[in-house]
Amino acid sequence: MFAGLNPARPIQSQYIYLKLRRLGLGGLAGRNTARLALAADVPASMLAALAGTSIDNATDWTNFVKRDWTGYISSRSSDS
């Protein structure tokens, strides 16, 4: 995507960050969008483990997308 001058020496992450910023592509918006999509698909406990965040933070994200997981929890408890 961003070719370096020497193929044996990759571009440093700070330089890639600056190039992306000049193009108007920030990392935070993409991470937040990905986390919201994940929060809509998995319960807070799984989101916390996958995103490497606290359960409180993951609960806030799942509450933000307003997904109700009570049906999932009841179906899992009936499986065991």
N, C-alpha and C positions, 0 to 999 in steps of 0.2 A: 504494500500500500504506500509506504514512504520509503523509497529506496535510499540506502546510504551510499556514501562515496566509495567505500570499500565493502564488498560483500562479507568479508570476514569480521567486520566490526559493525554491529547493528547500531541504529540510532538510539540515543539515550531517551529515556521516558520523558524527561523535561522538555526536550526538543519536540517530541511528538505532541505533548500537551500544548505547547505554544503554537504549533502548526494547526492543530484542531481548533484552538481558540480563535485564530485569525480567520478560520473558515466559518466561525459561528457555531461550532459544535462543542458544547460543554459536556463534561462527564456526569455531573450531578443530575441533570434532567433525565438522562438515560438510565442511570442507576435507580432513580426514584420510580420511573415508569416500569422498569423490570421488577422492582420490589412490589409495586402495586399489583402487577399482573400475577406475581407469585402469591401474594396475600389473598387474592381472589380464588386461587386454586388449591391452597393447602391450609390446614389449621395453624394457629399461632405457634404451637409447639414445634411443628415441622419448619415453619418459616424461621424461627429463632435458630434452629440447628443449621439450616441451609445457608442463612445469611450471616451467621456468626454474630448475632446480636442477642440482647437480653430478651427474656420472655415478655417483660413489660413493654419494650419497644415493639416487639412482634405483635403483641395484643393491640397496641395503638394502631399499627398498620392494618390489621385485619378489621378493626372497628372502623377505620377510615373507609374501607371498601364496602362496609356493611353487609358482610356475608355471614349468614347464620349457619353455624356448624352443629346445631343440636341434632339434626337428622343424621349426620355422619356419626356423631358420638353414639347415638342410640342404635344405629345399625352395627357399629363395631362391637358394642356390648352384647348384642344379641347373637353375634357370630361365635363368641367364646363359650 
